Amino acid sequence: MSVFSFLCQNLKGSFKRKIELFWTEEDSFLRKNKMSPESKKLFNIIMLGVAFMFMFTAFQTCGNVAQTVITNLNNTNFHGSGYTSMAIIYGVFSASNLISPSVVAVVGPQLSMFVSGLFYSIYIAVFIQPFTWSFYTASVFIGIAAAVIWTAQGNCLTINSDENTIGRNSGIFWALLQSSLFFGNLYIYFAWRGKTHISERSIKLYFTKEILLLSVTTAYTGLELTFFSGVYGTCIGAVNRFGTEEKSLIGLSGIFIGIGEILGGGFFGLVNKDNRFGRNPVVMLGIVVHFVAFYLIFYNIPNDAPIASFEGTDNSAYMNPSKELAIFCSFLLGLGDSCFNTQLLSILGFLYSEDSAPAFAVFKFVQSICAAVAFFYSNYLLLQWQLLIMAVVGFFGTISFFTVEWEAAAFVARGSDYRSI
């Protein structure tokens, strides 16, 4: 027996009984209240979304302000970079997606999510008294945990959905998840106000036409994830022309990103009940919204803001920096992101409903490795080049998604090579 199998079996023996007891009690509650199977599945999706909302309230808030906080800490004995930490997280995340389907298959999705959540807590706790070695070590561990938890989440979402409800359930989950951006950043706004292994089956899956095309779209979501979750907040906090509110505006920016995510996730979840128009109109809306946001950010935020020093930047772009426009762009970034992610979750669940874990692992692999690359170049590239990269990849990602969506019904009707592996 390998060390991995031994550890997994022991995890099953120690934690799984408790989790099975929880689900037994839940089933008893549901039977007592005479919930239908469909209602039970919806209940499970809501529970999943609420759990992720609480966990990512802490994690996404940390990611949003990490570079700003660390810039101040670098004046002490701590020498680290929030961008480097995020590059480590998403680099390890991408590599760990090679083994995450196996972990979820052996341990189960519920226990996988539980244990992974503990590592998220450890990473957040590092900020209480940060040391360079503990900060980067925790970044490695949370990268592994992230691969497992997101593969398990995709598996759980698909188990509790069918081709008629996958769109609705994806929207509900995404709206609840992104509520975390609102609650966590609401605290930041007030607190800082005024202060200056994939299996051989899965490998073949990656080289199918559908996944290769969707990988372009997924790559774009990785790039823009980096931008709105780490870079844009840093840009706002570096603009000295915003006055004494420049730091608290980071929190306000996160709140409006969250509002965009919540409204988009909730609305597009409802829209997916009617599939007459498919997913393409939502994705088209997403890219248009993002292109508008990129133009306004280019026009409003100084070009050197992403790489400004501790003192910030006194430069301006093509207008006097506007706080209101900056916050409006935050809302557009969140709204556009929800367009892409809800439809990607929906189409993956639709195409690979029989065995979803490898498909979602590939999705998170591509997304996270692109996010890691983006966090790396964010240390060096001016704002205009970061926006240009996202615009180009976003355009081709949208075309790729359209191609897959047009062929999706035929793909499911004829069955795929993936299902015969």
N, C-alpha and C positions, 0 to 999 in steps of 0.2 A: 504494500500500500504506500503510495506517495505521501510526502508531507502535506501537500495540498489536500488530498482526500482525507487524511487523518484529521486535519484541522476542521475540514467541513463537517465530517461526521461528528466530531466533538461539539461543534457549534449547533448541529442539529439536536444533539442530546441535551445540551444545556439551555439554549434559548428557545428552540422550536416548540417545546411543550408549552411554554408560557404563551407563545404567539397562537398556538393551536387552541389553547384555552380561551384566549381573547376572542378568536373567530367563532368558537363554539357558543360563547355567550352572546355574540352578535347575532348568530343564526337563530338562537333561542328568542332574542328580542324581536327579530324580524318575523319569525313564525307567529309569535304572540300577537304582533300587530298586523298579521295577515297581509304582509307586503307581497305583491306579485313578483315573479322573477325579474321582470323588466324594472320594477321599482327598486328591487334590491341592487341591481346592477348600477342604476343611477345613483343610489345611495353610496355604493362603493366608490364611484367616480368623485362624488362630492367629498367623501372622506379623504380620498387621495389628494384632491386639490387643496383641501384645508390643511392637511399635514405638510404639504410642500409650501404652502403659503407661510406657515409659521417658521419653518426652517429657513426659507430663503428671505424672510424679512430680515434676519440677521446677516446671512451670507451676502446677499446682493447689496445691502447697505454698506457692509465692509468693503466690498469690491469697488463701490462707487466712490468712496472717500479714501481708499487705501493710499493712493499716491500723494494726495494732499497731506494726510496725516504723516506719512513717512518722510515727506520733504521737510517737515518740521523736526522729526525725530533725528534726521541726519545731522543735526547740529549737536547731538549727544554722542554716546559711544555706539549707538545703533547705526549701521551702515547697510541699508538695503534699498530695494526699489519695488514699488507696487507693480510697475509694469513687468519687471523681471519675475516677480512672484506669480503674476497671472500667466506669463509665458511658460513658467514651469508647470503650473496647474494644468493648463490646456495642452501642453506637450505630453505630460504624463497621462492626462486624460485620453488623448488620442491613441497612445500606445496601449493603454489598459483596456481599450475597447476590443483588443485582440483576444482577451481572456474573459471579459465580462459575460458573454452569453453562457460560457461554461459554468461560471460561478452561479449565475441565476438558475441554470438548469439543475445544478447539484443542491444548492442551498434553498432555492425557492425565492420568488419575488418579495414576499413579505419580510422574511428574515434579512434578505439582501438589503432592502431599503432601511430596515431598522439599524443594522450594524453600520451602514454607510453614513447614516445620520449622525451617529456618535462621532465620526471623524470630522464632520462639518462643525460640530460643537467644539472639538479640540482646536481646529483652525481659528475659530472666532475667539477662543479663550487666549490664544497666543497674544492678541492685541492688549491684554490686561497688563502684561509686562513683557514687551517684545525684545527678543534677542535675535541677532542676524541668523544664527544657526537654527534656532527653533522656528523662526519665521519661514525659512526656505525648506526645512524638513517637513513642517506641517503642510506646505504647499505640495510637496511630493505625495504625501498620504491622501490629501483631499483630492488630488488628481485621480488616484486609483478609485477612491470612494465614489467620485462623480461618475466614472464610467459604469460602475455597478448599479448605482441608484437610478441613472437615467435609462439603462437597459431594462431594469426591473420595472420602472415606471411605464415604459412603452409596452412591455409584456402584460402588465396589469390593465392598462388602458384597453388593449386589444381583446383580452379575455372578457372584459365587461362590456364589449361593444359588438355590433354587427354592421353590415354594410349600410343599414339605414340610420344607425345611431352614432357611427364613428365621428361624423362631422360635428354633431351636437355635443358629444362627450368631449371631443378635443377642445371645442370652444369653451365649455364649462371649466375644464381643467386649466386651460391657459389663463382664463380670466381670474380664477382663484389664485393660481400661482403668482400672477403678476400683481395681485393685490399687495404682495410683499413689498413691491417698490413704493407703494403709497405709504404704508404704515412705518416702514423703517426710515424712509427719507423724511417723513413728517417730523420725526424726532430730531434728525440732523438739522432740519431747517430751524427749529426753535432753539435747539441746544447751541448751535453755532451762530445764531443771529447776532449781527453786530461785531463778530470776532473775525479779527483780521487773520489574450489569445482569442481570434475568430476561428471557428472550426472549418474543415475542408468543405463542408456544405456552404458555409458563409462566404468563403473566399470566392467560390464560383458565383455566388450572388452578386458580389461587388462588380464583377465584370459583365453582368447583364446590361442590356441596353438601357432599361428603365433606371437602374440605380446609377449608372454612369451619367445619365442626363440629369437626374435629380441631385447628383453630387455637385453640379455647378451651382444649383440653387442653394444647396446646403452650405457650400463654401461661402456664398454671399452672406448667409445668416451668421456665419462665424465671424466674418469681418465686421459686419455692422453691430454684432453683439459686443465685440471689443470696443467699438467706437462709443456706443451709448452707455455701456456699463462702466467704462473706465476713463476713456479719453475725453469725452465731451464735458463731463463734470470737472475734470482737471482744467480744461480750457477756460470754463466759466470762472473757476476760482483763481485763475491767473490774470484775469483782466482787471487791472488796477482802476480803470475808468469806471468800473461798477461801484466804486467807493467802498464804504465800510461793510456793505452787504455782500461782497464778492464771495465770501466763504459760505454764508448761509444760503446763497443762491444754489450751491451744489445740491443741498437737500431739497430745495424747491424744484430744481431741475429733475431730480429723481422722482419726486411726487408726480410731476406732470408726465414723465415717461410712463409711470405706473398707471396714471389715469388713461393714457392712450392705449396701453396694453389691456386694461380691464374693459374699457368700452369696446375695443376691437374684438377681444376674445369673446365677450358676451354677445355682441351683435352678430358676429360671423358664425357663432355656434347656432344661433336661431335661424340665420339665413340658410345654413346647411340642411335644415329640415326640408327645404325645397330645392331639389337638385336639378331643376330644369336648366339652369344656366351654368352648372358645374362650378369648379373652383377657380377657373381662369379669371373671371372678373374681379375676384377678391385680390388675387396676386397682382393683377394690373393696377388696382387701386393702391396696393402697397408700394409698388415701384414708383408710381407717380407721386405719392405722398413723400417718399424718401428723396426723390429728385428735387422736389420743392424745398425740402428741409436742407439738403446739401447746398443748394444755391443760396438760401438765406443765411446759413451758417458761414459760407464763404464770404458773403457780403458783410456780415456783422462781426465776426470774431477775428482778431488779429492772427496773422499767419504763423507767428512763432509761439502762440499760446500753448500747444501741446508739449513743447520742450522748454518752456520758460523756467528761469531759475526760481529760487525761493522767494525772491523779491517780486516776482510776477512780471508783467509786461505793461509798458505805458503806450505801446503802439496801438494803432487803430487799423481797421481794414478799409472798406470803401464807404463807411459811414461811421458816425459816432456810435460806439457800441450801445445797443439797446437791451436793457434787462428784459423787457416785455417780449421782444422778438426772440431772445435767447431761450426763454421759458416756453414760448410757443413752439419753437423748433424741437424742444424736448418732447412735447406732446406729439408732434409729427413723427419723431423717431420711434416712440412707443407704439403709436397706431400702425405705422408701416411694418414694424417688427411682428406685431400680432397677426397681420395679414399673411405674412409668409409662414410663420411657425404653425398657426392653426391649420393652414392648408397642407403643409408638409406632413404634419401628424395625421391628418385625415387621409391623404392619398396613400401613405405608407400602410396605415391600418386597413385600407380598402384593398390594396394590391397584394399584401402579404398577411391576410387574416388567419391563414392556417398555421403559420409559424412566424410570429412577429419579432421575437427577440433578436435574431441575427440582423434583420432589416433595420431595427432601431439602433443596434450597435454600430452598423455601418454609417447610419445617419449622424450619430453623435461623434463617431471617429472623424469623419470629414469636417464636421462643424468645429470640433475642438482643436484639430490640428491647424485649421485656418485661423481660429481665434488666437492660438499660440503664436503663429507667424505675425498676426496683426499686432499683438502686444509687444512683440520684439521690435518691429519696425517703428512702433509708436515712440520709442525712445529717441529716434533719429530723424524721422520725416516731418517736414512742415505740414500744416493743416491742409493746404491745397492739394498736396500729393496723396494724402490719406483719403480725401474726398474723391479724388479722381479714380483711385484704385477701386473704391466701393461702387462708384457710378458705372465703371466698365464691367466689373464682375456682376453687378446687379442686373445690368441690361441682358447679358448672356444667360444669367441664371433664370430670368423671367422667360426668355425664349425656350430654354430647356424644359421648364415646368410646363409651358403650354403644350409642347410636343408630347410629353408623357400623359398629360390630362386628356388630350385628344384621342390617345390610343388606350386609355385605361380600361374602358368597358370591354374592348376587344381582347385585351390582355387577360382579364379575369374570366371572360367567356371561354377562351380557348385553353386556359390553364397555362402555366409558365414552366420554363425549364427548371426553375427554382424548386417547384413543387415535386418534380420527379427525381431530384437529387437524392 
